Amino acid sequence: MGKYFGTDGFRGRANESLTAVHAFRVGRYLGQYYARGKGERPKIVVGKDTRLSSYMFEYALTAGATASGADVYLLHVTTTPSVSYVTRTDGFDCGVMISASHNPYSDNGIKLMNSAGEKMEQSVLDLVEEYLDGGTLPLAAGDKIGRTVDYVAGRNRYLAYLLSLPRASFRGLRVGLDCANGSAWAISKAVFDALGAQVFTTGADPNGVNINTDCGSTHPEKLQSLVTENGLDLGFAFDGDADRCICVDERGEIVDGDGILYVCAKYMKLRGELDGDGIAATKMSNLGLRRSLSAHGISLRETDVGDKNVYDEMIKCGYQLGGEQSGHIIFRKYATTGDGILTALKVAEIVLESKCPLSCLTKGLTRFSQKTTNVRVGDKNAVLANAAVKEAVIQAEGMLTGGRIFLRASGTEPVVRILAEGENALLCEQAAMRVANAVRAAGEGM
């Protein structure tokens, strides 16, 4: 991770650690960078979520890019995967998404994508960061100044693409959607409606400050109630920019990213679509997922946290499926990044074609107990390097027979994330507490 860009873009509290000036300068650099060696103006496509500050950052970045001579195409409120899709299919030099994903409305972020719709290469991010720290660039003048283009047509093409993917109608399917008061609020319902499903929604009334508030993939309780109270077949919860999806089965039970990977991997192998008979998942996935997939002849390759790392491993191994426990699921045949709505469509399709409820499809997935704790700190890297913290991890792992402690710095927030995993839930909680106490003490001593 760099100084500004973490695992999922440049993220921070709006107009504090991430300001409109930052957005302007990011736009300035991108416009100039993609103009190099081109005989025509570079083209940059930009989307945003529903946060109050997203409009400010969108306009600031657009002003910077056009001031450097780039043409900027605005998708307006849309999803991160839609920006990825439009970037790679419509010949854009790069794509930008203004969003802080699952974070509260007071945060925001800038996600950059290359011309293939993939997360931007670190080498380019390094150049952007260098410019942010005081670089200078010439301004475009006269007819070299860029234009701003309304490009809502690109978002509509993405919607049409999603509609083309299912192999059959969803008629008769009763579905709940939690749109997190974010990017999915209009697109997801439109897709499921058009496919014939009967749709019930929650978290579909964004006002700029309620994105992710007690709703969405990190707070699926309202979706669980929606499903059980209305007798729905299943439900899907998205995050603020809709690149994540968490499912709820017909009984109201949560099916996280690990459960989705398990269901989809089995289904794809049965259809001969699971190239290499393997998937990629991060170190945060439950130890039970590997064991459960192995029983079906499916291997799992482990990566560092971040859907970019998952995608890179999928390319390396030739895999078609990968993802994270948090709900970033990548179907490489259809997308280059996690896509929550696409994931929902695939799971719904599997339920219909299997003629089996989701609760039946997840049978056979065994899980170790997990306890996740987040500790807010000032210097994440210094805390992770602290000797007392390392010793606490060793002692805590000794408490977990056949289990593990996984410690990492968040790439999107000023916290250290602690995962304790083992066969005994109480011991996991105690082990996580021991490490958390050491992390807090280390943080306070700095």
C-alpha positions as CSV (number, residue, x, y, z in Angstrom):
1,M,0.0,0.0,0.0
2,G,1.1,3.5,-0.7
3,K,0.8,6.7,1.3
4,Y,-2.6,7.6,-0.1
5,F,-3.9,4.5,-2.0
6,G,-4.7,1.4,0.0
7,T,-6.2,-1.9,-1.1
8,D,-9.3,-0.3,-2.5
9,G,-8.3,3.2,-3.5
10,F,-7.6,6.6,-1.8
11,R,-10.0,6.6,1.1
12,G,-10.6,8.9,4.0
13,R,-12.9,11.3,5.8
14,A,-14.4,13.7,3.3
15,N,-12.6,17.1,3.3
16,E,-10.3,16.0,6.1
17,S,-7.9,13.3,5.0
18,L,-9.4,13.2,1.5
19,T,-10.2,16.7,0.2
20,A,-11.6,18.2,-3.0
21,V,-8.1,19.4,-3.7
22,H,-6.9,15.9,-3.7
23,A,-9.6,14.9,-6.2
24,F,-8.7,17.9,-8.4
25,R,-5.0,16.9,-8.4
26,V,-5.8,13.2,-9.1
27,G,-7.8,14.4,-12.1
28,R,-5.0,16.7,-13.2
29,Y,-2.4,13.9,-13.1
30,L,-4.7,11.3,-14.9
31,G,-5.5,13.8,-17.7
32,Q,-1.9,14.5,-18.3
33,Y,-0.7,10.9,-17.9
34,Y,-3.0,9.5,-20.5
35,A,-2.4,12.4,-22.9
36,R,1.2,11.2,-23.4
37,G,1.9,9.9,-26.9
38,K,-1.8,10.2,-27.9
39,G,-2.8,11.9,-31.0
40,E,-6.2,12.6,-29.5
41,R,-7.6,13.6,-26.1
42,P,-7.6,10.9,-23.5
43,K,-11.0,9.6,-22.4
44,I,-11.8,9.1,-18.7
45,V,-15.1,7.7,-17.4
46,V,-16.3,8.6,-13.9
47,G,-19.0,7.2,-11.6
48,K,-20.1,7.9,-8.1
49,D,-22.2,6.6,-5.2
50,T,-24.9,8.4,-3.3
51,R,-22.8,10.1,-0.6
52,L,-23.3,13.8,0.0
53,S,-19.6,14.4,-0.8
54,S,-19.6,12.3,-4.0
55,Y,-20.8,15.2,-6.1
56,M,-18.1,17.5,-4.8
57,F,-15.4,14.9,-5.5
58,E,-16.8,14.1,-8.9
59,Y,-16.8,17.7,-10.0
60,A,-13.3,18.4,-8.6
61,L,-11.8,15.4,-10.3
62,T,-13.5,16.3,-13.5
63,A,-12.2,19.9,-13.3
64,G,-8.7,18.6,-12.8
65,A,-8.8,16.1,-15.7
66,T,-10.4,18.6,-18.2
67,A,-7.8,21.2,-17.1
68,S,-5.2,18.7,-18.2
69,G,-6.8,18.2,-21.6
70,A,-8.8,15.0,-21.0
71,D,-12.5,14.4,-22.0
72,V,-14.5,13.2,-19.0
73,Y,-17.6,11.0,-19.4
74,L,-20.0,11.0,-16.4
75,L,-22.0,7.9,-15.5
76,H,-23.5,9.8,-12.5
77,V,-24.7,7.5,-9.6
78,T,-23.7,4.0,-10.5
79,T,-21.9,1.0,-9.3
80,T,-18.1,0.3,-9.2
81,P,-18.5,-2.8,-11.5
82,S,-20.4,-0.7,-14.0
83,V,-17.5,1.7,-14.2
84,S,-15.2,-1.3,-14.7
85,Y,-17.5,-2.7,-17.5
86,V,-17.8,0.6,-19.4
87,T,-14.1,1.3,-19.1
88,R,-13.1,-2.0,-20.8
89,T,-15.9,-2.2,-23.3
90,D,-16.1,1.4,-24.5
91,G,-12.4,2.1,-25.1
92,F,-11.7,4.4,-22.2
93,D,-8.1,5.1,-21.0
94,C,-9.1,4.7,-17.4
95,G,-12.1,4.6,-15.1
96,V,-12.7,6.4,-11.8
97,M,-15.3,5.5,-9.1
98,I,-16.0,8.0,-6.3
99,S,-17.0,5.8,-3.3
100,A,-15.9,4.6,0.1
101,S,-17.7,1.3,-0.4
102,H,-19.1,0.0,3.0
103,N,-17.8,3.0,5.0
104,P,-20.2,5.6,6.5
105,Y,-21.3,8.6,4.5
106,S,-18.7,10.9,6.2
107,D,-16.0,9.0,4.4
108,N,-15.3,8.9,0.7
109,G,-12.8,7.5,-1.7
110,I,-11.3,7.5,-5.2
111,K,-10.9,4.2,-7.0
112,L,-8.9,4.0,-10.2
113,M,-9.1,1.4,-12.9
114,N,-7.0,0.8,-16.0
115,S,-8.2,0.5,-19.5
116,A,-9.1,-3.2,-19.0
117,G,-11.4,-2.3,-16.1
118,E,-9.0,-3.8,-13.6
119,K,-7.7,-2.1,-10.4
120,M,-5.0,0.3,-11.4
121,E,-1.4,-0.8,-11.5
122,Q,0.7,0.1,-8.5
123,S,3.3,1.8,-10.7
124,V,0.7,4.3,-11.9
125,L,-0.6,4.9,-8.4
126,D,2.9,5.6,-7.3
127,L,3.1,8.4,-9.9
128,V,-0.2,9.8,-8.8
129,E,1.0,9.9,-5.2
130,E,4.3,11.6,-6.2
131,Y,2.3,14.3,-7.9
132,L,-0.1,14.7,-4.9
133,D,3.0,15.4,-2.7
134,G,3.9,18.5,-4.6
135,G,4.4,17.9,-8.3
136,T,3.6,20.5,-11.0
137,L,2.0,20.1,-14.4
138,P,1.2,22.5,-17.3
139,L,-2.4,23.5,-17.8
140,A,-4.2,22.8,-21.1
141,A,-5.2,26.0,-23.0
142,G,-7.4,27.0,-25.9
143,D,-8.9,24.1,-27.8
144,K,-6.7,21.7,-25.8
145,I,-9.0,22.0,-22.7
146,G,-11.1,18.9,-22.2
147,R,-14.9,18.4,-22.4
148,T,-17.4,16.9,-20.0
149,V,-19.9,14.5,-21.5
150,D,-23.1,13.1,-20.0
151,Y,-22.7,9.4,-20.4
152,V,-25.8,7.9,-18.7
153,A,-26.0,5.7,-21.9
154,G,-23.0,3.8,-20.6
155,R,-24.8,2.9,-17.4
156,N,-27.8,1.7,-19.4
157,R,-25.6,-0.5,-21.5
158,Y,-24.2,-2.1,-18.3
159,L,-27.8,-2.8,-17.2
160,A,-28.5,-4.4,-20.5
161,Y,-25.4,-6.5,-20.1
162,L,-26.6,-7.8,-16.7
163,L,-30.0,-8.7,-18.2
164,S,-28.3,-10.8,-20.9
165,L,-26.5,-13.1,-18.5
166,P,-29.2,-15.3,-16.9
167,R,-30.2,-18.4,-18.9
168,A,-33.8,-18.2,-18.0
169,S,-36.6,-16.0,-16.6
170,F,-36.8,-15.3,-12.9
171,R,-40.6,-15.4,-13.1
172,G,-42.1,-16.8,-9.8
173,L,-39.0,-16.0,-7.8
174,R,-39.6,-13.8,-4.7
175,V,-36.5,-11.8,-3.9
176,G,-35.5,-9.3,-1.3
177,L,-32.9,-6.6,-2.1
178,D,-31.0,-4.4,0.4
179,C,-29.5,-1.6,-1.6
180,A,-27.6,0.0,1.3
181,N,-29.1,3.4,0.2
182,G,-26.2,3.3,-2.2
183,S,-25.3,2.7,-5.8
184,A,-27.5,-0.4,-6.3
185,W,-30.7,1.4,-5.3
186,A,-32.0,1.8,-8.8
187,I,-30.0,-0.7,-10.9
188,S,-30.5,-3.9,-8.9
189,K,-34.3,-3.6,-8.7
190,A,-34.6,-2.7,-12.4
191,V,-32.6,-5.8,-13.3
192,F,-34.6,-8.2,-11.2
193,D,-37.9,-6.6,-12.2
194,A,-37.0,-7.0,-15.9
195,L,-36.2,-10.6,-15.4
196,G,-39.6,-11.3,-14.0
197,A,-38.9,-11.6,-10.3
198,Q,-41.2,-10.3,-7.6
199,V,-39.0,-7.8,-5.8
200,F,-39.1,-6.4,-2.2
201,T,-36.6,-3.7,-1.3
202,T,-35.1,-2.1,1.7
203,G,-32.3,0.5,1.9
204,A,-33.5,2.0,-1.4
205,D,-34.2,5.6,-0.4
206,P,-30.8,7.4,-0.5
207,N,-30.6,10.9,0.9
208,G,-26.8,11.5,0.8
209,V,-26.2,10.7,4.5
210,N,-27.9,7.3,5.0
211,I,-25.6,5.1,2.8
212,N,-24.7,1.9,4.7
213,T,-26.5,3.2,7.9
214,D,-27.9,0.0,9.5
215,C,-28.4,-1.6,6.1
216,G,-26.5,-3.2,3.4
217,S,-23.9,-6.1,3.4
218,T,-22.4,-5.1,6.7
219,H,-25.8,-4.8,8.4
220,P,-28.1,-7.4,6.8
221,E,-30.6,-7.5,9.8
222,K,-33.3,-5.6,7.9
223,L,-33.0,-7.9,4.9
224,Q,-33.3,-11.0,7.1
225,S,-36.5,-9.6,8.5
226,L,-37.8,-8.7,5.0
227,V,-37.2,-12.2,3.8
228,T,-38.8,-14.0,6.7
229,E,-41.7,-11.7,7.2
230,N,-42.7,-11.8,3.5
231,G,-41.9,-15.5,2.9
232,L,-39.3,-14.7,0.2
233,D,-37.2,-17.3,-1.6
234,L,-33.9,-15.4,-0.8
235,G,-32.4,-12.0,-0.4
236,F,-29.3,-10.1,-1.4
237,A,-27.5,-7.2,0.5
238,F,-25.1,-4.9,-1.4
239,D,-22.6,-2.4,0.0
240,G,-22.4,1.3,-0.9
241,D,-20.9,0.8,-4.4
242,A,-22.4,-2.6,-5.0
243,D,-19.2,-4.6,-5.6
244,R,-20.1,-6.8,-2.6
245,C,-23.1,-9.2,-2.1
246,I,-24.2,-11.1,1.0
247,C,-27.1,-13.5,0.7
248,V,-29.9,-14.4,3.0
249,D,-31.6,-17.8,2.5
250,E,-35.3,-18.5,2.8
251,R,-35.0,-19.1,6.5
252,G,-33.4,-15.7,7.1
253,E,-29.9,-17.2,7.6
254,I,-26.9,-15.2,6.3
255,V,-24.8,-16.8,3.5
256,D,-21.5,-14.8,3.3
257,G,-18.9,-14.7,0.6
258,D,-17.5,-18.1,1.7
259,G,-21.0,-19.6,1.4
260,I,-21.5,-18.0,-2.0
261,L,-18.1,-19.4,-3.2
262,Y,-19.1,-22.9,-2.0
263,V,-22.4,-22.9,-3.7
264,C,-21.1,-21.5,-7.0
265,A,-18.0,-23.6,-7.1
266,K,-20.0,-26.8,-6.7
267,Y,-22.5,-25.7,-9.4
268,M,-19.8,-24.6,-11.8
269,K,-17.8,-27.9,-11.4
270,L,-21.0,-29.9,-12.1
271,R,-21.5,-27.9,-15.3
272,G,-17.8,-28.3,-16.4
273,E,-17.3,-24.5,-16.0
274,L,-14.8,-24.5,-13.1
275,D,-11.5,-24.4,-15.0
276,G,-8.7,-26.1,-13.1
277,D,-11.2,-27.4,-10.5
278,G,-10.1,-24.6,-8.2
279,I,-10.9,-21.2,-6.8
280,A,-9.0,-18.3,-5.3
281,A,-9.9,-16.8,-1.9
282,T,-8.2,-14.7,0.7
283,K,-6.6,-15.5,4.0
284,M,-9.8,-14.2,5.7
285,S,-11.9,-17.1,4.4
286,N,-13.0,-19.7,6.9
287,L,-10.7,-22.7,7.3
288,G,-13.8,-24.9,6.8
289,L,-14.3,-23.6,3.3
290,R,-11.1,-25.4,2.1
291,R,-12.0,-28.6,3.8
292,S,-15.6,-28.5,2.4
293,L,-14.5,-27.8,-1.1
294,S,-11.9,-30.5,-1.0
295,A,-14.7,-33.1,-0.3
296,H,-16.0,-32.1,-3.8
297,G,-12.6,-32.3,-5.5
298,I,-12.2,-28.5,-5.6
299,S,-8.9,-26.9,-4.5
300,L,-8.5,-23.4,-3.0
301,R,-5.6,-21.0,-3.6
302,E,-5.1,-18.5,-0.8
303,T,-4.2,-14.8,-1.4
304,D,-3.6,-11.7,0.6
305,V,-6.7,-9.6,1.4
306,G,-8.2,-7.5,-1.5
307,D,-10.1,-8.5,-4.6
308,K,-7.3,-7.3,-6.8
309,N,-5.1,-10.0,-5.2
310,V,-7.8,-12.6,-5.8
311,Y,-8.2,-11.5,-9.4
312,D,-4.4,-11.7,-10.0
313,E,-4.3,-15.2,-8.6
314,M,-7.2,-16.2,-10.8
315,I,-5.4,-15.0,-13.9
316,K,-2.2,-16.8,-12.8
317,C,-4.0,-20.1,-12.2
318,G,-6.6,-19.8,-15.0
319,Y,-9.5,-19.9,-12.5
320,Q,-13.0,-18.7,-13.3
321,L,-14.2,-18.1,-9.7
322,G,-12.7,-16.3,-6.7
323,G,-13.7,-14.0,-3.9
324,E,-13.6,-12.8,-0.4
325,Q,-15.7,-13.7,2.7
326,S,-16.9,-10.1,2.8
327,G,-18.8,-10.7,-0.5
328,H,-16.5,-9.6,-3.3
329,I,-17.1,-12.4,-5.7
330,I,-15.4,-12.4,-9.1
331,F,-16.8,-14.4,-12.1
332,R,-13.9,-14.0,-14.5
333,K,-15.9,-15.0,-17.6
334,Y,-18.1,-11.9,-17.0
335,A,-16.2,-9.3,-15.0
336,T,-12.7,-8.2,-13.9
337,T,-13.8,-7.1,-10.4
338,G,-16.3,-8.0,-7.7
339,D,-19.8,-7.3,-8.8
340,G,-22.6,-7.6,-6.2
341,I,-25.5,-7.5,-8.7
342,L,-23.9,-10.0,-11.0
343,T,-23.3,-12.3,-8.0
344,A,-26.9,-12.0,-7.0
345,L,-28.0,-13.0,-10.5
346,K,-25.8,-16.1,-10.5
347,V,-27.0,-17.3,-7.1
348,A,-30.6,-16.7,-8.1
349,E,-30.0,-18.6,-11.3
350,I,-28.5,-21.5,-9.4
351,V,-31.4,-21.7,-7.0
352,L,-33.9,-21.8,-9.9
353,E,-32.0,-24.3,-12.0
354,S,-31.3,-26.6,-9.0
355,K,-34.9,-26.4,-7.9
356,C,-33.5,-26.3,-4.4
357,P,-33.6,-23.5,-1.8
358,L,-30.4,-21.8,-0.9
359,S,-30.3,-23.4,2.5
360,C,-30.1,-26.8,0.8
361,L,-27.3,-25.7,-1.5
362,T,-25.1,-24.6,1.4
363,K,-25.4,-28.0,3.2
364,G,-22.0,-29.6,3.5
365,L,-20.2,-26.3,4.2
366,T,-18.5,-26.7,7.6
367,R,-17.1,-23.7,9.5
368,F,-14.6,-23.1,12.2
369,S,-15.6,-20.6,14.8
370,Q,-14.3,-17.1,14.0
371,K,-13.9,-14.0,16.1
372,T,-13.1,-10.8,14.3
373,T,-12.1,-7.7,16.3
374,N,-11.1,-4.2,14.9
375,V,-8.9,-1.9,17.0
376,R,-8.5,1.7,16.0
377,V,-4.9,2.9,16.0
378,G,-2.7,5.7,14.8
379,D,0.2,4.0,13.1
380,K,-1.0,0.6,11.8
381,N,2.4,-0.6,10.6
382,A,4.2,0.3,13.7
383,V,1.6,-1.6,15.8
384,L,2.0,-4.7,13.6
385,A,5.8,-4.6,14.1
386,N,5.6,-4.2,17.9
387,A,7.3,-7.0,19.8
388,A,4.6,-7.3,22.4
389,V,1.9,-7.6,19.8
390,K,3.9,-10.4,18.0
391,E,4.3,-12.2,21.3
392,A,0.6,-11.9,22.1
393,V,-0.2,-13.5,18.7
394,I,2.1,-16.5,19.5
395,Q,0.5,-16.9,22.9
396,A,-3.0,-16.6,21.4
397,E,-2.4,-19.2,18.7
398,G,-1.2,-21.6,21.4
399,M,-4.8,-21.4,22.8
400,L,-6.3,-22.5,19.5
401,T,-5.8,-26.2,18.6
402,G,-5.6,-26.4,14.9
403,G,-6.6,-22.8,14.6
404,R,-4.9,-19.5,13.8
405,I,-4.6,-15.8,14.5
406,F,-4.5,-13.5,11.5
407,L,-3.5,-9.9,12.0
408,R,-3.5,-7.2,9.3
409,A,-3.7,-3.5,8.8
410,S,-7.0,-2.4,7.1
411,G,-6.4,-1.0,3.7
412,T,-9.4,1.3,4.0
413,E,-9.6,2.4,7.6
414,P,-7.2,3.4,10.5
415,V,-7.7,0.1,12.2
416,V,-5.9,-3.2,12.8
417,R,-8.1,-6.2,12.1
418,I,-7.7,-9.3,14.2
419,L,-9.1,-12.7,13.2
420,A,-9.1,-15.6,15.7
421,E,-10.2,-19.0,14.2
422,G,-10.5,-22.4,15.8
423,E,-12.9,-25.2,16.7
424,N,-13.9,-23.7,20.1
425,A,-15.8,-20.4,20.0
426,L,-15.0,-19.4,23.5
427,L,-11.3,-19.9,23.0
428,C,-11.5,-17.8,19.8
429,E,-13.0,-15.0,21.7
430,Q,-10.4,-15.2,24.5
431,A,-7.6,-15.4,22.0
432,A,-8.9,-12.4,20.0
433,M,-9.2,-10.4,23.2
434,R,-5.6,-11.1,24.2
435,V,-4.3,-9.8,20.9
436,A,-6.7,-6.8,20.9
437,N,-5.4,-5.8,24.3
438,A,-1.8,-5.9,23.1
439,V,-2.7,-3.9,20.0
440,R,-4.4,-1.2,22.1
441,A,-1.5,-1.0,24.5
442,A,1.0,-0.7,21.6
443,G,-1.1,2.0,20.0
444,E,-1.4,4.0,23.2
445,G,2.3,3.8,23.7
446,M,3.1,5.5,20.4
